Amino acid sequence: MNERGQGYLGLHVLADDDPRWGRDPVAIARDACAAGAPVVQLRTKYATDAQTLDWARTIREITRHAGSRFVVNDRFDIALLAEADAVHLGQGDLPPRALPKEVRDALTIGRSTHTVEQLEAARDEDVDYVAFGPVFGTTSKDSEYGERGLEALQEAVTLAAPRPLIAIGGIQAEHLDELREAGVGGFAVISVVATASDPAATARDLIARFAGSAR
């Protein structure tokens, strides 16, 4: 398994600024870390760069204190300024090959994929872990890609190896046994935690279920 990617196994909680949640990314990140989530990712679609950087620096302190990895979505510049651990690049972002060497040395790099062609391309990119989805239907994120399903996920795990694969899209607690059986290294969630009445308890339950399904 990719050595740098090993630090990104398990639950990824996306802390984003979608107004539907009624909570800002810092609040989501704080609950995720209280639950022991190994990875928190900041994703902003509405905020200014200044607000995003302010949130990123605050979340960096929260994750550092909790011992969680901190990932910034899309923006390697903000990831560097906030001293994040990683940047997660989508298909519409700068490709990993465009990042300067000093950026590559400083940050772990994740890559979103949605098709076999994108997975095959990622095998030749300098990335540390690969995300794939949406595995299930989701309304948390606009996507031009439909539900991929478990069969496609299993193929994705094989294509991504030796990098760990993170499942994304519509994931609920009842899916975790199937995800582990498919061989994923981890999974990312948004709304299931952001909209929970007790987000920390929900994240804690997801962590326990995923670990239990491995036994």
Buried (B, 14 or more C-beta within 10 A) or exposed (E): EBEBBEBBBBBBBBBBBBEEBEBBBBBBBBBBBBBBBBBBBBBBEEBEEEBBBBBBBBBBEBBBEBEBBBBBBBBBEBBBBBBBBBBBBBBEBBEBEEBEEEBBEBBBBBBBBBBEEBBEBBEEBEBBBBBBBBBBEBEBBEBEEEBBEBEBBBBBBEBBBEBBBBBBBBBEBEBBBBBBEBBBBBBBBBBBBBBBEEBBBBBBBBBBBBEEBEE
